[in-house]
């Protein structure tokens, strides 16, 4: 069950789930307890499609069309004047856009049919749990 508020969505467990911890102990969850209640930040989108950005980068990246589309006109003009930095800049931009490292200039996320695997920046906060290393 997913409950969505303004900026976060809360994932709540389904009833009748059996969980196993790392020791092998089983825990049956009936749905009355709140075991998997975790706020997850929502991604805001402003109309930039991931498919369009990758296609522009692949086919018209040497003209800077991908950077113009994502809202970086100065870099788009620079790529246009240098023919994609002689092709090397186009290849680098294609890799960066396809790995979702470079996104829209306004800080929003892409519209993607399926988010799938994505690089995320890890940071150590108060919510971070560091598991001790166990050697065999």
HUHUHU-V120269 format. One record per residue. BURIAL is + if it has 24 or more other C-alpha atoms within 12 Angstrom, else -. Layout:
burial
BURIAL
BURIAL
This chain:
burial
-
-
-
-
-
-
-
-
-
-
-
-
-
-
-
-
-
-
-
-
-
-
-
-
-
-
-
-
-
-
-
-
-
-
-
-
-
-
-
-
-
-
-
-
-
-
-
+
+
+
-
+
+
+
-
+
+
+
-
+
+
+
+
+
+
+
+
+
+
+
+
-
-
-
+
+
-
-
+
+
-
-
-
+
-
-
-
-
+
+
+
-
+
+
-
-
+
+
-
+
-
+
+
+
-
-
-
-
+
+
-
-
-
-
-
-
-
-
-
-
-
-
-
-
-
-
-
-
-
-
-
-
-
-
-
-
